[in-house]
Amino acid sequence: MLFFDLHRLYGDATGDRQVDAADFLAFRLAYLGVNLATYDYDGDGVVNSNDFLQFRTRFLTVFV
């Protein structure tokens, strides 16, 4: 039997189970129009203040 450790934490673009400064840098780039899909929380095609609110609520969160 195979076991896969899957997780999804919005804002964790680096996949290290933390929403930290590296992810914030990636969010800032997305806010400027680069790599939109990762941070477009509501799927409206833009990264804006609504998406930032979702990111901010998870900033410095660690998924265990």
C-alpha atoms as a printed R data frame, in Angstrom:
   type eleno elety resid chain resno       x      y       z
1  ATOM     1    CA   MET     A     1   0.000  0.000   0.000
2  ATOM     2    CA   LEU     A     2   1.332  3.418  -0.962
3  ATOM     3    CA   PHE     A     3   1.000  6.371   1.347
4  ATOM     4    CA   PHE     A     4   1.056  9.907   0.023
5  ATOM     5    CA   ASP     A     5   1.408 12.830   2.368
6  ATOM     6    CA   LEU     A     6  -0.682 15.460   0.602
7  ATOM     7    CA   HIS     A     7  -1.432 18.871   1.981
8  ATOM     8    CA   ARG     A     8  -2.850 22.128   0.739
9  ATOM     9    CA   LEU     A     9  -2.256 25.352   2.579
10 ATOM    10    CA   TYR     A    10  -3.266 28.455   0.663
11 ATOM    11    CA   GLY     A    11  -0.289 30.775   0.429
12 ATOM    12    CA   ASP     A    12   2.340 28.022   0.679
13 ATOM    13    CA   ALA     A    13   3.748 28.420  -2.830
14 ATOM    14    CA   THR     A    14   7.061 26.797  -1.924
15 ATOM    15    CA   GLY     A    15   5.411 23.632  -0.581
16 ATOM    16    CA   ASP     A    16   7.363 23.601   2.687
17 ATOM    17    CA   ARG     A    17   4.183 23.526   4.831
18 ATOM    18    CA   GLN     A    18   4.667 27.103   5.999
19 ATOM    19    CA   VAL     A    19   3.354 30.440   4.820
20 ATOM    20    CA   ASP     A    20   6.423 32.582   5.359
21 ATOM    21    CA   ALA     A    21   8.539 35.372   3.881
22 ATOM    22    CA   ALA     A    22   9.440 33.350   0.774
23 ATOM    23    CA   ASP     A    23   5.752 32.866   0.056
24 ATOM    24    CA   PHE     A    24   5.088 36.551   0.692
25 ATOM    25    CA   LEU     A    25   7.654 37.446  -1.962
26 ATOM    26    CA   ALA     A    26   5.891 35.112  -4.398
27 ATOM    27    CA   PHE     A    27   2.567 36.723  -3.485
28 ATOM    28    CA   ARG     A    28   3.973 40.196  -4.162
29 ATOM    29    CA   LEU     A    29   5.090 39.080  -7.613
30 ATOM    30    CA   ALA     A    30   1.647 37.593  -8.269
31 ATOM    31    CA   TYR     A    31   0.041 40.836  -7.149
32 ATOM    32    CA   LEU     A    32   2.042 42.507  -9.891
33 ATOM    33    CA   GLY     A    33   0.750 40.028 -12.467
34 ATOM    34    CA   VAL     A    34   3.326 37.201 -12.413
35 ATOM    35    CA   ASN     A    35   2.162 33.613 -11.657
36 ATOM    36    CA   LEU     A    36  -1.450 34.520 -10.985
37 ATOM    37    CA   ALA     A    37  -2.832 30.991 -10.586
38 ATOM    38    CA   THR     A    38  -1.019 30.290  -7.327
39 ATOM    39    CA   TYR     A    39  -2.530 33.220  -5.445
40 ATOM    40    CA   ASP     A    40  -5.865 33.831  -7.156
41 ATOM    41    CA   TYR     A    41  -7.855 32.527  -4.182
42 ATOM    42    CA   ASP     A    42 -11.297 33.359  -5.522
43 ATOM    43    CA   GLY     A    43 -10.538 32.394  -9.133
44 ATOM    44    CA   ASP     A    44 -11.582 35.705 -10.655
45 ATOM    45    CA   GLY     A    45  -8.488 35.989 -12.852
46 ATOM    46    CA   VAL     A    46  -6.728 38.716 -10.869
47 ATOM    47    CA   VAL     A    47  -4.678 38.809  -7.687
48 ATOM    48    CA   ASN     A    48  -6.052 41.692  -5.666
49 ATOM    49    CA   SER     A    49  -6.875 42.805  -2.126
50 ATOM    50    CA   ASN     A    50  -9.445 40.012  -1.682
51 ATOM    51    CA   ASP     A    51  -6.734 37.428  -2.361
52 ATOM    52    CA   PHE     A    52  -4.310 39.298  -0.096
53 ATOM    53    CA   LEU     A    53  -6.805 39.085   2.764
54 ATOM    54    CA   GLN     A    54  -6.872 35.286   2.385
55 ATOM    55    CA   PHE     A    55  -3.062 35.195   2.246
56 ATOM    56    CA   ARG     A    56  -2.720 37.476   5.257
57 ATOM    57    CA   THR     A    57  -4.966 35.310   7.421
58 ATOM    58    CA   ARG     A    58  -2.604 32.373   6.792
59 ATOM    59    CA   PHE     A    59   0.717 34.238   6.982
60 ATOM    60    CA   LEU     A    60   3.119 32.572   9.470
61 ATOM    61    CA   THR     A    61   0.884 29.476   9.620
62 ATOM    62    CA   VAL     A    62   2.555 26.077   9.739
63 ATOM    63    CA   PHE     A    63   0.754 22.963   8.486
64 ATOM    64    CA   VAL     A    64   1.580 19.941  10.643
